[in-house]
Amino acid sequence: MNIEWSALGSVIIWGILIGAGLPALFALGVKTLAVPAGPDGERHPSLGRRVGAWTCFGVIILAIVGAVVFIASGGH
């Protein structure tokens, strides 16, 4: 039995990045949109917060679409 250590390391690294990185990025986007209520009781995140949050969500969407395209093209 011959173990390809470089392939195993690659799978582990990508698994950690995708398995923990994308959920962490999603949590960061949600946290960025969560603001305390103002004096009038309204919750309006600033433009910078909205842009940052939607940038996080955009990266996640691109990663998902990229993965689907990769798998659909044969995954090689």
mmCIF file of the N, C-alpha and C atoms, coordinates in Angstrom:
data_MODEL
# 
_entry.id   MODEL 
# 
loop_
_atom_site.group_PDB 
_atom_site.id 
_atom_site.type_symbol 
_atom_site.label_atom_id 
_atom_site.label_alt_id 
_atom_site.label_comp_id 
_atom_site.label_asym_id 
_atom_site.label_entity_id 
_atom_site.label_seq_id 
_atom_site.pdbx_PDB_ins_code 
_atom_site.Cartn_x 
_atom_site.Cartn_y 
_atom_site.Cartn_z 
_atom_site.occupancy 
_atom_site.B_iso_or_equiv 
_atom_site.pdbx_formal_charge 
_atom_site.auth_seq_id 
_atom_site.auth_comp_id 
_atom_site.auth_asym_id 
_atom_site.auth_atom_id 
_atom_site.pdbx_PDB_model_num 
ATOM 1   N N  . MET A 1 1  ? 0.851   -1.171 0.000   1.00 0.00 ? 1  MET A N  1 
ATOM 2   C CA . MET A 1 1  ? 0.000   0.000  0.000   1.00 0.00 ? 1  MET A CA 1 
ATOM 3   C C  . MET A 1 1  ? 0.897   1.234  0.000   1.00 0.00 ? 1  MET A C  1 
ATOM 4   N N  . ASN A 1 2  ? 0.704   2.074  -1.004  1.00 0.00 ? 2  ASN A N  1 
ATOM 5   C CA . ASN A 1 2  ? 1.533   3.256  -1.159  1.00 0.00 ? 2  ASN A CA 1 
ATOM 6   C C  . ASN A 1 2  ? 0.673   4.500  -0.951  1.00 0.00 ? 2  ASN A C  1 
ATOM 7   N N  . ILE A 1 3  ? 1.011   5.298  0.023   1.00 0.00 ? 3  ILE A N  1 
ATOM 8   C CA . ILE A 1 3  ? 0.260   6.517  0.322   1.00 0.00 ? 3  ILE A CA 1 
ATOM 9   C C  . ILE A 1 3  ? 0.912   7.690  -0.395  1.00 0.00 ? 3  ILE A C  1 
ATOM 10  N N  . GLU A 1 4  ? 0.112   8.442  -1.130  1.00 0.00 ? 4  GLU A N  1 
ATOM 11  C CA . GLU A 1 4  ? 0.611   9.657  -1.774  1.00 0.00 ? 4  GLU A CA 1 
ATOM 12  C C  . GLU A 1 4  ? 0.447   10.803 -0.774  1.00 0.00 ? 4  GLU A C  1 
ATOM 13  N N  . TRP A 1 5  ? 1.516   11.128 -0.070  1.00 0.00 ? 5  TRP A N  1 
ATOM 14  C CA . TRP A 1 5  ? 1.457   12.111 1.005   1.00 0.00 ? 5  TRP A CA 1 
ATOM 15  C C  . TRP A 1 5  ? 1.109   13.506 0.506   1.00 0.00 ? 5  TRP A C  1 
ATOM 16  N N  . SER A 1 6  ? 1.576   13.859 -0.685  1.00 0.00 ? 6  SER A N  1 
ATOM 17  C CA . SER A 1 6  ? 1.265   15.192 -1.210  1.00 0.00 ? 6  SER A CA 1 
ATOM 18  C C  . SER A 1 6  ? -0.230  15.322 -1.512  1.00 0.00 ? 6  SER A C  1 
ATOM 19  N N  . ALA A 1 7  ? -0.832  14.265 -2.045  1.00 0.00 ? 7  ALA A N  1 
ATOM 20  C CA . ALA A 1 7  ? -2.267  14.285 -2.321  1.00 0.00 ? 7  ALA A CA 1 
ATOM 21  C C  . ALA A 1 7  ? -3.059  14.338 -1.017  1.00 0.00 ? 7  ALA A C  1 
ATOM 22  N N  . LEU A 1 8  ? -2.627  13.572 -0.026  1.00 0.00 ? 8  LEU A N  1 
ATOM 23  C CA . LEU A 1 8  ? -3.300  13.584 1.274   1.00 0.00 ? 8  LEU A CA 1 
ATOM 24  C C  . LEU A 1 8  ? -3.214  14.973 1.916   1.00 0.00 ? 8  LEU A C  1 
ATOM 25  N N  . GLY A 1 9  ? -2.040  15.576 1.855   1.00 0.00 ? 9  GLY A N  1 
ATOM 26  C CA . GLY A 1 9  ? -1.871  16.924 2.408   1.00 0.00 ? 9  GLY A CA 1 
ATOM 27  C C  . GLY A 1 9  ? -2.725  17.942 1.689   1.00 0.00 ? 9  GLY A C  1 
ATOM 28  N N  . SER A 1 10 ? -2.823  17.808 0.361   1.00 0.00 ? 10 SER A N  1 
ATOM 29  C CA . SER A 1 10 ? -3.653  18.715 -0.415  1.00 0.00 ? 10 SER A CA 1 
ATOM 30  C C  . SER A 1 10 ? -5.125  18.594 -0.025  1.00 0.00 ? 10 SER A C  1 
ATOM 31  N N  . VAL A 1 11 ? -5.594  17.375 0.133   1.00 0.00 ? 11 VAL A N  1 
ATOM 32  C CA . VAL A 1 11 ? -6.993  17.158 0.534   1.00 0.00 ? 11 VAL A CA 1 
ATOM 33  C C  . VAL A 1 11 ? -7.247  17.732 1.927   1.00 0.00 ? 11 VAL A C  1 
ATOM 34  N N  . ILE A 1 12 ? -6.325  17.536 2.831   1.00 0.00 ? 12 ILE A N  1 
ATOM 35  C CA . ILE A 1 12 ? -6.498  18.056 4.196   1.00 0.00 ? 12 ILE A CA 1 
ATOM 36  C C  . ILE A 1 12 ? -6.519  19.583 4.204   1.00 0.00 ? 12 ILE A C  1 
ATOM 37  N N  . ILE A 1 13 ? -5.592  20.205 3.479   1.00 0.00 ? 13 ILE A N  1 
ATOM 38  C CA . ILE A 1 13 ? -5.538  21.669 3.438   1.00 0.00 ? 13 ILE A CA 1 
ATOM 39  C C  . ILE A 1 13 ? -6.808  22.241 2.824   1.00 0.00 ? 13 ILE A C  1 
ATOM 40  N N  . TRP A 1 14 ? -7.219  21.717 1.667   1.00 0.00 ? 14 TRP A N  1 
ATOM 41  C CA . TRP A 1 14 ? -8.439  22.215 1.021   1.00 0.00 ? 14 TRP A CA 1 
ATOM 42  C C  . TRP A 1 14 ? -9.671  21.938 1.889   1.00 0.00 ? 14 TRP A C  1 
ATOM 43  N N  . GLY A 1 15 ? -9.694  20.797 2.559   1.00 0.00 ? 15 GLY A N  1 
ATOM 44  C CA . GLY A 1 15 ? -10.821 20.491 3.452   1.00 0.00 ? 15 GLY A CA 1 
ATOM 45  C C  . GLY A 1 15 ? -10.934 21.480 4.592   1.00 0.00 ? 15 GLY A C  1 
ATOM 46  N N  . ILE A 1 16 ? -9.800  21.856 5.151   1.00 0.00 ? 16 ILE A N  1 
ATOM 47  C CA . ILE A 1 16 ? -9.826  22.837 6.239   1.00 0.00 ? 16 ILE A CA 1 
ATOM 48  C C  . ILE A 1 16 ? -10.237 24.207 5.714   1.00 0.00 ? 16 ILE A C  1 
ATOM 49  N N  . LEU A 1 17 ? -9.660  24.612 4.580   1.00 0.00 ? 17 LEU A N  1 
ATOM 50  C CA . LEU A 1 17 ? -9.995  25.925 4.017   1.00 0.00 ? 17 LEU A CA 1 
ATOM 51  C C  . LEU A 1 17 ? -11.473 26.026 3.650   1.00 0.00 ? 17 LEU A C  1 
ATOM 52  N N  . ILE A 1 18 ? -11.980 25.031 2.957   1.00 0.00 ? 18 ILE A N  1 
ATOM 53  C CA . ILE A 1 18 ? -13.369 25.070 2.513   1.00 0.00 ? 18 ILE A CA 1 
ATOM 54  C C  . ILE A 1 18 ? -14.313 24.718 3.658   1.00 0.00 ? 18 ILE A C  1 
ATOM 55  N N  . GLY A 1 19 ? -13.960 23.714 4.432   1.00 0.00 ? 19 GLY A N  1 
ATOM 56  C CA . GLY A 1 19 ? -14.842 23.248 5.508   1.00 0.00 ? 19 GLY A CA 1 
ATOM 57  C C  . GLY A 1 19 ? -14.967 24.210 6.670   1.00 0.00 ? 19 GLY A C  1 
ATOM 58  N N  . ALA A 1 20 ? -13.929 24.969 6.938   1.00 0.00 ? 20 ALA A N  1 
ATOM 59  C CA . ALA A 1 20 ? -13.986 25.932 8.040   1.00 0.00 ? 20 ALA A CA 1 
ATOM 60  C C  . ALA A 1 20 ? -13.979 27.368 7.536   1.00 0.00 ? 20 ALA A C  1 
ATOM 61  N N  . GLY A 1 21 ? -13.325 27.608 6.409   1.00 0.00 ? 21 GLY A N  1 
ATOM 62  C CA . GLY A 1 21 ? -13.189 28.969 5.909   1.00 0.00 ? 21 GLY A CA 1 
ATOM 63  C C  . GLY A 1 21 ? -14.481 29.560 5.391   1.00 0.00 ? 21 GLY A C  1 
ATOM 64  N N  . LEU A 1 22 ? -15.225 28.805 4.592   1.00 0.00 ? 22 LEU A N  1 
ATOM 65  C CA . LEU A 1 22 ? -16.477 29.342 4.059   1.00 0.00 ? 22 LEU A CA 1 
ATOM 66  C C  . LEU A 1 22 ? -17.527 29.576 5.148   1.00 0.00 ? 22 LEU A C  1 
ATOM 67  N N  . PRO A 1 23 ? -17.737 28.662 6.086   1.00 0.00 ? 23 PRO A N  1 
ATOM 68  C CA . PRO A 1 23 ? -18.669 28.975 7.167   1.00 0.00 ? 23 PRO A CA 1 
ATOM 69  C C  . PRO A 1 23 ? -18.216 30.175 8.015   1.00 0.00 ? 23 PRO A C  1 
ATOM 70  N N  . ALA A 1 24 ? -16.915 30.304 8.229   1.00 0.00 ? 24 ALA A N  1 
ATOM 71  C CA . ALA A 1 24 ? -16.412 31.462 8.982   1.00 0.00 ? 24 ALA A CA 1 
ATOM 72  C C  . ALA A 1 24 ? -16.650 32.748 8.208   1.00 0.00 ? 24 ALA A C  1 
ATOM 73  N N  . LEU A 1 25 ? -16.469 32.717 6.901   1.00 0.00 ? 25 LEU A N  1 
ATOM 74  C CA . LEU A 1 25 ? -16.730 33.897 6.076   1.00 0.00 ? 25 LEU A CA 1 
ATOM 75  C C  . LEU A 1 25 ? -18.206 34.251 6.092   1.00 0.00 ? 25 LEU A C  1 
ATOM 76  N N  . PHE A 1 26 ? -19.082 33.249 6.059   1.00 0.00 ? 26 PHE A N  1 
ATOM 77  C CA . PHE A 1 26 ? -20.520 33.499 6.156   1.00 0.00 ? 26 PHE A CA 1 
ATOM 78  C C  . PHE A 1 26 ? -20.862 34.131 7.500   1.00 0.00 ? 26 PHE A C  1 
ATOM 79  N N  . ALA A 1 27 ? -20.292 33.599 8.571   1.00 0.00 ? 27 ALA A N  1 
ATOM 80  C CA . ALA A 1 27 ? -20.541 34.157 9.904   1.00 0.00 ? 27 ALA A CA 1 
ATOM 81  C C  . ALA A 1 27 ? -20.057 35.602 9.989   1.00 0.00 ? 27 ALA A C  1 
ATOM 82  N N  . LEU A 1 28 ? -18.925 35.896 9.362   1.00 0.00 ? 28 LEU A N  1 
ATOM 83  C CA . LEU A 1 28 ? -18.421 37.267 9.341   1.00 0.00 ? 28 LEU A CA 1 
ATOM 84  C C  . LEU A 1 28 ? -19.388 38.184 8.598   1.00 0.00 ? 28 LEU A C  1 
ATOM 85  N N  . GLY A 1 29 ? -19.934 37.724 7.488   1.00 0.00 ? 29 GLY A N  1 
ATOM 86  C CA . GLY A 1 29 ? -20.916 38.524 6.750   1.00 0.00 ? 29 GLY A CA 1 
ATOM 87  C C  . GLY A 1 29 ? -22.170 38.791 7.559   1.00 0.00 ? 29 GLY A C  1 
ATOM 88  N N  . VAL A 1 30 ? -22.672 37.775 8.242   1.00 0.00 ? 30 VAL A N  1 
ATOM 89  C CA . VAL A 1 30 ? -23.866 37.953 9.074   1.00 0.00 ? 30 VAL A CA 1 
ATOM 90  C C  . VAL A 1 30 ? -23.567 38.891 10.237  1.00 0.00 ? 30 VAL A C  1 
ATOM 91  N N  . LYS A 1 31 ? -22.420 38.712 10.863  1.00 0.00 ? 31 LYS A N  1 
ATOM 92  C CA . LYS A 1 31 ? -22.022 39.568 11.985  1.00 0.00 ? 31 LYS A CA 1 
ATOM 93  C C  . LYS A 1 31 ? -21.867 41.017 11.543  1.00 0.00 ? 31 LYS A C  1 
ATOM 94  N N  . THR A 1 32 ? -21.371 41.224 10.335  1.00 0.00 ? 32 THR A N  1 
ATOM 95  C CA . THR A 1 32 ? -21.193 42.578 9.821   1.00 0.00 ? 32 THR A CA 1 
ATOM 96  C C  . THR A 1 32 ? -22.539 43.263 9.617   1.00 0.00 ? 32 THR A C  1 
ATOM 97  N N  . LEU A 1 33 ? -23.553 42.520 9.233   1.00 0.00 ? 33 LEU A N  1 
ATOM 98  C CA . LEU A 1 33 ? -24.876 43.108 9.037   1.00 0.00 ? 33 LEU A CA 1 
ATOM 99  C C  . LEU A 1 33 ? -25.626 43.340 10.343  1.00 0.00 ? 33 LEU A C  1 
ATOM 100 N N  . ALA A 1 34 ? -25.238 42.645 11.394  1.00 0.00 ? 34 ALA A N  1 
ATOM 101 C CA . ALA A 1 34 ? -25.935 42.769 12.675  1.00 0.00 ? 34 ALA A CA 1 
ATOM 102 C C  . ALA A 1 34 ? -25.449 44.022 13.402  1.00 0.00 ? 34 ALA A C  1 
ATOM 103 N N  . VAL A 1 35 ? -26.337 44.985 13.530  1.00 0.00 ? 35 VAL A N  1 
ATOM 104 C CA . VAL A 1 35 ? -26.006 46.217 14.239  1.00 0.00 ? 35 VAL A CA 1 
ATOM 105 C C  . VAL A 1 35 ? -27.023 46.427 15.352  1.00 0.00 ? 35 VAL A C  1 
ATOM 106 N N  . PRO A 1 36 ? -26.606 47.063 16.445  1.00 0.00 ? 36 PRO A N  1 
ATOM 107 C CA . PRO A 1 36 ? -27.571 47.333 17.510  1.00 0.00 ? 36 PRO A CA 1 
ATOM 108 C C  . PRO A 1 36 ? -28.593 48.379 17.069  1.00 0.00 ? 36 PRO A C  1 
ATOM 109 N N  . ALA A 1 37 ? -29.730 48.360 17.715  1.00 0.00 ? 37 ALA A N  1 
ATOM 110 C CA . ALA A 1 37 ? -30.782 49.321 17.392  1.00 0.00 ? 37 ALA A CA 1 
ATOM 111 C C  . ALA A 1 37 ? -30.343 50.731 17.765  1.00 0.00 ? 37 ALA A C  1 
ATOM 112 N N  . GLY A 1 38 ? -30.663 51.661 16.895  1.00 0.00 ? 38 GLY A N  1 
ATOM 113 C CA . GLY A 1 38 ? -30.339 53.060 17.143  1.00 0.00 ? 38 GLY A CA 1 
ATOM 114 C C  . GLY A 1 38 ? -31.338 53.694 18.099  1.00 0.00 ? 38 GLY A C  1 
ATOM 115 N N  . PRO A 1 39 ? -31.210 54.997 18.318  1.00 0.00 ? 39 PRO A N  1 
ATOM 116 C CA . PRO A 1 39 ? -32.124 55.678 19.249  1.00 0.00 ? 39 PRO A CA 1 
ATOM 117 C C  . PRO A 1 39 ? -33.579 55.628 18.797  1.00 0.00 ? 39 PRO A C  1 
ATOM 118 N N  . ASP A 1 40 ? -33.802 55.521 17.495  1.00 0.00 ? 40 ASP A N  1 
ATOM 119 C CA . ASP A 1 40 ? -35.175 55.450 16.994  1.00 0.00 ? 40 ASP A CA 1 
ATOM 120 C C  . ASP A 1 40 ? -35.701 54.016 16.922  1.00 0.00 ? 40 ASP A C  1 
ATOM 121 N N  . GLY A 1 41 ? -34.901 53.056 17.350  1.00 0.00 ? 41 GLY A N  1 
ATOM 122 C CA . GLY A 1 41 ? -35.303 51.656 17.358  1.00 0.00 ? 41 GLY A CA 1 
ATOM 123 C C  . GLY A 1 41 ? -35.059 50.949 16.041  1.00 0.00 ? 41 GLY A C  1 
ATOM 124 N N  . GLU A 1 42 ? -34.562 51.644 15.049  1.00 0.00 ? 42 GLU A N  1 
ATOM 125 C CA . GLU A 1 42 ? -34.290 51.053 13.741  1.00 0.00 ? 42 GLU A CA 1 
ATOM 126 C C  . GLU A 1 42 ? -32.903 50.424 13.703  1.00 0.00 ? 42 GLU A C  1 
ATOM 127 N N  . ARG A 1 43 ? -32.740 49.451 12.830  1.00 0.00 ? 43 ARG A N  1 
ATOM 128 C CA . ARG A 1 43 ? -31.458 48.775 12.641  1.00 0.00 ? 43 ARG A CA 1 
ATOM 129 C C  . ARG A 1 43 ? -31.047 48.932 11.180  1.00 0.00 ? 43 ARG A C  1 
ATOM 130 N N  . HIS A 1 44 ? -30.186 49.893 10.922  1.00 0.00 ? 44 HIS A N  1 
ATOM 131 C CA . HIS A 1 44 ? -29.715 50.131 9.564   1.00 0.00 ? 44 HIS A CA 1 
ATOM 132 C C  . HIS A 1 44 ? -28.194 50.082 9.547   1.00 0.00 ? 44 HIS A C  1 
ATOM 133 N N  . PRO A 1 45 ? -27.625 49.024 8.962   1.00 0.00 ? 45 PRO A N  1 
ATOM 134 C CA . PRO A 1 45 ? -26.162 48.978 8.850   1.00 0.00 ? 45 PRO A CA 1 
ATOM 135 C C  . PRO A 1 45 ? -25.680 50.038 7.852   1.00 0.00 ? 45 PRO A C  1 
ATOM 136 N N  . SER A 1 46 ? -24.500 50.541 8.088   1.00 0.00 ? 46 SER A N  1 
ATOM 137 C CA . SER A 1 46 ? -23.939 51.557 7.204   1.00 0.00 ? 46 SER A CA 1 
ATOM 138 C C  . SER A 1 46 ? -23.619 50.944 5.834   1.00 0.00 ? 46 SER A C  1 
ATOM 139 N N  . LEU A 1 47 ? -23.355 51.808 4.883   1.00 0.00 ? 47 LEU A N  1 
ATOM 140 C CA . LEU A 1 47 ? -23.029 51.343 3.536   1.00 0.00 ? 47 LEU A CA 1 
ATOM 141 C C  . LEU A 1 47 ? -21.771 50.481 3.546   1.00 0.00 ? 47 LEU A C  1 
ATOM 142 N N  . GLY A 1 48 ? -20.779 50.867 4.315   1.00 0.00 ? 48 GLY A N  1 
ATOM 143 C CA . GLY A 1 48 ? -19.547 50.079 4.402   1.00 0.00 ? 48 GLY A CA 1 
ATOM 144 C C  . GLY A 1 48 ? -19.795 48.691 4.939   1.00 0.00 ? 48 GLY A C  1 
ATOM 145 N N  . ARG A 1 49 ? -20.654 48.583 5.953   1.00 0.00 ? 49 ARG A N  1 
ATOM 146 C CA . ARG A 1 49 ? -20.994 47.264 6.506   1.00 0.00 ? 49 ARG A CA 1 
ATOM 147 C C  . ARG A 1 49 ? -21.734 46.408 5.484   1.00 0.00 ? 49 ARG A C  1 
ATOM 148 N N  . ARG A 1 50 ? -22.662 47.013 4.759   1.00 0.00 ? 50 ARG A N  1 
ATOM 149 C CA . ARG A 1 50 ? -23.405 46.248 3.747   1.00 0.00 ? 50 ARG A CA 1 
ATOM 150 C C  . ARG A 1 50 ? -22.487 45.776 2.626   1.00 0.00 ? 50 ARG A C  1 
ATOM 151 N N  . VAL A 1 51 ? -21.593 46.650 2.174   1.00 0.00 ? 51 VAL A N  1 
ATOM 152 C CA . VAL A 1 51 ? -20.651 46.264 1.120   1.00 0.00 ? 51 VAL A CA 1 
ATOM 153 C C  . VAL A 1 51 ? -19.738 45.135 1.605   1.00 0.00 ? 51 VAL A C  1 
ATOM 154 N N  . GLY A 1 52 ? -19.238 45.241 2.824   1.00 0.00 ? 52 GLY A N  1 
ATOM 155 C CA . GLY A 1 52 ? -18.390 44.187 3.376   1.00 0.00 ? 52 GLY A CA 1 
ATOM 156 C C  . GLY A 1 52 ? -19.117 42.865 3.500   1.00 0.00 ? 52 GLY A C  1 
ATOM 157 N N  . ALA A 1 53 ? -20.352 42.910 3.991   1.00 0.00 ? 53 ALA A N  1 
ATOM 158 C CA . ALA A 1 53 ? -21.125 41.685 4.153   1.00 0.00 ? 53 ALA A CA 1 
ATOM 159 C C  . ALA A 1 53 ? -21.420 41.041 2.802   1.00 0.00 ? 53 ALA A C  1 
ATOM 160 N N  . TRP A 1 54 ? -21.844 41.827 1.836   1.00 0.00 ? 54 TRP A N  1 
ATOM 161 C CA . TRP A 1 54 ? -22.174 41.268 0.531   1.00 0.00 ? 54 TRP A CA 1 
ATOM 162 C C  . TRP A 1 54 ? -20.935 40.831 -0.227  1.00 0.00 ? 54 TRP A C  1 
ATOM 163 N N  . THR A 1 55 ? -19.793 41.397 0.095   1.00 0.00 ? 55 THR A N  1 
ATOM 164 C CA . THR A 1 55 ? -18.541 40.893 -0.474  1.00 0.00 ? 55 THR A CA 1 
ATOM 165 C C  . THR A 1 55 ? -18.266 39.489 0.061   1.00 0.00 ? 55 THR A C  1 
ATOM 166 N N  . CYS A 1 56 ? -18.459 39.293 1.360   1.00 0.00 ? 56 CYS A N  1 
ATOM 167 C CA . CYS A 1 56 ? -18.300 37.955 1.950   1.00 0.00 ? 56 CYS A CA 1 
ATOM 168 C C  . CYS A 1 56 ? -19.257 36.962 1.295   1.00 0.00 ? 56 CYS A C  1 
ATOM 169 N N  . PHE A 1 57 ? -20.521 37.355 1.147   1.00 0.00 ? 57 PHE A N  1 
ATOM 170 C CA . PHE A 1 57 ? -21.507 36.457 0.549   1.00 0.00 ? 57 PHE A CA 1 
ATOM 171 C C  . PHE A 1 57 ? -21.177 36.185 -0.916  1.00 0.00 ? 57 PHE A C  1 
ATOM 172 N N  . GLY A 1 58 ? -20.657 37.182 -1.621  1.00 0.00 ? 58 GLY A N  1 
ATOM 173 C CA . GLY A 1 58 ? -20.269 37.002 -3.020  1.00 0.00 ? 58 GLY A CA 1 
ATOM 174 C C  . GLY A 1 58 ? -19.144 36.001 -3.178  1.00 0.00 ? 58 GLY A C  1 
ATOM 175 N N  . VAL A 1 59 ? -18.160 36.069 -2.281  1.00 0.00 ? 59 VAL A N  1 
ATOM 176 C CA . VAL A 1 59 ? -17.053 35.099 -2.329  1.00 0.00 ? 59 VAL A CA 1 
ATOM 177 C C  . VAL A 1 59 ? -17.580 33.687 -2.104  1.00 0.00 ? 59 VAL A C  1 
ATOM 178 N N  . ILE A 1 60 ? -18.521 33.540 -1.196  1.00 0.00 ? 60 ILE A N  1 
ATOM 179 C CA . ILE A 1 60 ? -19.107 32.225 -0.927  1.00 0.00 ? 60 ILE A CA 1 
ATOM 180 C C  . ILE A 1 60 ? -19.865 31.715 -2.145  1.00 0.00 ? 60 ILE A C  1 
ATOM 181 N N  . ILE A 1 61 ? -20.652 32.589 -2.762  1.00 0.00 ? 61 ILE A N  1 
ATOM 182 C CA . ILE A 1 61 ? -21.401 32.195 -3.957  1.00 0.00 ? 61 ILE A CA 1 
ATOM 183 C C  . ILE A 1 61 ? -20.449 31.788 -5.074  1.00 0.00 ? 61 ILE A C  1 
ATOM 184 N N  . LEU A 1 62 ? -19.378 32.559 -5.270  1.00 0.00 ? 62 LEU A N  1 
ATOM 185 C CA . LEU A 1 62 ? -18.397 32.211 -6.301  1.00 0.00 ? 62 LEU A CA 1 
ATOM 186 C C  . LEU A 1 62 ? -17.739 30.866 -6.015  1.00 0.00 ? 62 LEU A C  1 
ATOM 187 N N  . ALA A 1 63 ? -17.451 30.587 -4.751  1.00 0.00 ? 63 ALA A N  1 
ATOM 188 C CA . ALA A 1 63 ? -16.846 29.302 -4.393  1.00 0.00 ? 63 ALA A CA 1 
ATOM 189 C C  . ALA A 1 63 ? -17.807 28.148 -4.686  1.00 0.00 ? 63 ALA A C  1 
ATOM 190 N N  . ILE A 1 64 ? -19.067 28.335 -4.391  1.00 0.00 ? 64 ILE A N  1 
ATOM 191 C CA . ILE A 1 64 ? -20.054 27.284 -4.641  1.00 0.00 ? 64 ILE A CA 1 
ATOM 192 C C  . ILE A 1 64 ? -20.232 27.057 -6.136  1.00 0.00 ? 64 ILE A C  1 
ATOM 193 N N  . VAL A 1 65 ? -20.383 28.128 -6.893  1.00 0.00 ? 65 VAL A N  1 
ATOM 194 C CA . VAL A 1 65 ? -20.541 28.005 -8.346  1.00 0.00 ? 65 VAL A CA 1 
ATOM 195 C C  . VAL A 1 65 ? -19.289 27.375 -8.958  1.00 0.00 ? 65 VAL A C  1 
ATOM 196 N N  . GLY A 1 66 ? -18.128 27.804 -8.502  1.00 0.00 ? 66 GLY A N  1 
ATOM 197 C CA . GLY A 1 66 ? -16.887 27.226 -9.004  1.00 0.00 ? 66 GLY A CA 1 
ATOM 198 C C  . GLY A 1 66 ? -16.790 25.736 -8.719  1.00 0.00 ? 66 GLY A C  1 
ATOM 199 N N  . ALA A 1 67 ? -17.208 25.323 -7.539  1.00 0.00 ? 67 ALA A N  1 
ATOM 200 C CA . ALA A 1 67 ? -17.177 23.900 -7.190  1.00 0.00 ? 67 ALA A CA 1 
ATOM 201 C C  . ALA A 1 67 ? -18.143 23.102 -8.051  1.00 0.00 ? 67 ALA A C  1 
ATOM 202 N N  . VAL A 1 68 ? -19.335 23.642 -8.297  1.00 0.00 ? 68 VAL A N  1 
ATOM 203 C CA . VAL A 1 68 ? -20.307 22.940 -9.135  1.00 0.00 ? 68 VAL A CA 1 
ATOM 204 C C  . VAL A 1 68 ? -19.785 22.806 -10.571 1.00 0.00 ? 68 VAL A C  1 
ATOM 205 N N  . VAL A 1 69 ? -19.199 23.872 -11.096 1.00 0.00 ? 69 VAL A N  1 
ATOM 206 C CA . VAL A 1 69 ? -18.632 23.817 -12.446 1.00 0.00 ? 69 VAL A CA 1 
ATOM 207 C C  . VAL A 1 69 ? -17.490 22.810 -12.498 1.00 0.00 ? 69 VAL A C  1 
ATOM 208 N N  . PHE A 1 70 ? -16.633 22.799 -11.488 1.00 0.00 ? 70 PHE A N  1 
ATOM 209 C CA . PHE A 1 70 ? -15.520 21.860 -11.443 1.00 0.00 ? 70 PHE A CA 1 
ATOM 210 C C  . PHE A 1 70 ? -16.017 20.420 -11.439 1.00 0.00 ? 70 PHE A C  1 
ATOM 211 N N  . ILE A 1 71 ? -17.021 20.145 -10.623 1.00 0.00 ? 71 ILE A N  1 
ATOM 212 C CA . ILE A 1 71 ? -17.552 18.781 -10.539 1.00 0.00 ? 71 ILE A CA 1 
ATOM 213 C C  . ILE A 1 71 ? -18.269 18.407 -11.838 1.00 0.00 ? 71 ILE A C  1 
ATOM 214 N N  . ALA A 1 72 ? -19.036 19.350 -12.399 1.00 0.00 ? 72 ALA A N  1 
ATOM 215 C CA . ALA A 1 72 ? -19.777 19.059 -13.622 1.00 0.00 ? 72 ALA A CA 1 
ATOM 216 C C  . ALA A 1 72 ? -18.841 18.830 -14.816 1.00 0.00 ? 72 ALA A C  1 
ATOM 217 N N  . SER A 1 73 ? -17.665 19.440 -14.799 1.00 0.00 ? 73 SER A N  1 
ATOM 218 C CA . SER A 1 73 ? -16.731 19.272 -15.905 1.00 0.00 ? 73 SER A CA 1 
ATOM 219 C C  . SER A 1 73 ? -15.902 17.997 -15.790 1.00 0.00 ? 73 SER A C  1 
ATOM 220 N N  . GLY A 1 74 ? -16.142 17.225 -14.813 1.00 0.00 ? 74 GLY A N  1 
ATOM 221 C CA . GLY A 1 74 ? -15.442 15.959 -14.665 1.00 0.00 ? 74 GLY A CA 1 
ATOM 222 C C  . GLY A 1 74 ? -14.587 15.896 -13.411 1.00 0.00 ? 74 GLY A C  1 
ATOM 223 N N  . GLY A 1 75 ? -14.372 17.004 -12.768 1.00 0.00 ? 75 GLY A N  1 
ATOM 224 C CA . GLY A 1 75 ? -13.634 17.024 -11.513 1.00 0.00 ? 75 GLY A CA 1 
ATOM 225 C C  . GLY A 1 75 ? -12.169 16.686 -11.639 1.00 0.00 ? 75 GLY A C  1 
ATOM 226 N N  . HIS A 1 76 ? -11.561 16.982 -12.769 1.00 0.00 ? 76 HIS A N  1 
ATOM 227 C CA . HIS A 1 76 ? -10.137 16.669 -12.946 1.00 0.00 ? 76 HIS A CA 1 
ATOM 228 C C  . HIS A 1 76 ? -9.348  17.916 -13.109 1.00 0.00 ? 76 HIS A C  1 
# 
